[in-house]
Amino acid sequence: MIKIIDAEYLRDYVLWLKFSDGVVGEVDLKDELHGEIFEALKDKEYFRKFILNPDWLTISWPNGADFAPEFLYSALQVHA
């Protein structure tokens, strides 16, 4: 099972992520903020309040919004 082991805010809606298999890269979530739970994340200051949730093995926000680690892995722009 893939999990996120490190995450950093970069800019706008872009995060740097490191996965348990060693893969690292950036993911831009700007076009993924659909639905009521993600509405608060459109505020960039709120977006920056994500945490690395150890129970869910992914990133999440105070309002309960999260993205599955598998989705984030598939959306990753990998940098060599």
C-alpha positions in Angstrom: 0.0 0.0 0.0 1.4 3.3 -1.1 1.5 6.1 1.5 2.8 9.7 1.8 5.7 10.1 4.1 6.5 13.8 3.6 4.7 16.8 2.1 5.5 20.5 1.7 3.6 23.4 0.3 5.3 25.0 -2.7 2.9 27.6 -4.2 -0.7 28.2 -5.1 -2.3 24.7 -5.0 1.0 22.8 -5.6 2.4 20.4 -3.1 5.7 18.5 -3.1 5.1 14.9 -2.0 7.3 12.0 -1.0 5.9 8.5 -1.1 6.8 5.4 0.8 8.4 3.9 -2.3 10.8 6.8 -2.6 9.1 8.5 -5.5 8.9 12.3 -5.1 7.3 15.1 -7.2 4.8 17.9 -7.4 1.1 17.7 -7.6 -1.1 20.6 -8.6 -4.6 20.3 -7.1 -6.1 23.5 -8.5 -8.4 21.6 -10.9 -9.3 18.9 -8.3 -11.2 21.1 -5.8 -14.7 20.1 -6.7 -17.6 19.6 -4.2 -18.6 21.0 -0.9 -15.8 19.5 1.1 -13.1 21.1 -1.1 -14.7 24.5 -1.3 -12.7 25.8 1.7 -9.4 24.7 0.0 -9.9 27.2 -2.7 -8.8 29.8 -0.2 -5.0 29.5 -0.6 -4.4 30.3 3.1 -6.6 27.5 4.1 -5.1 25.2 1.5 -1.7 25.7 3.2 -3.2 24.3 6.5 -2.9 20.6 5.3 -1.3 18.1 7.5 0.3 14.7 6.9 -2.3 12.5 8.5 -0.7 9.4 10.0 -4.0 7.6 10.4 -5.0 8.0 6.8 -1.5 7.8 5.2 -2.2 10.9 3.2 -2.6 14.7 3.4 -5.8 16.2 4.9 -7.2 19.5 6.0 -8.9 20.6 9.3 -12.4 20.3 7.7 -11.9 16.6 6.9 -11.0 17.0 3.2 -8.4 14.6 1.9 -7.1 12.9 -1.3 -6.4 9.2 -1.6 -2.7 8.6 -1.7 -3.2 6.5 -4.9 -4.9 9.5 -6.6 -2.1 11.8 -5.6 0.5 9.3 -6.8 -1.2 9.1 -10.2 -1.4 12.9 -10.5 2.3 13.4 -9.5 4.7 15.2 -11.8 7.9 13.4 -11.1 11.2 15.2 -11.2 14.4 13.3 -11.8 
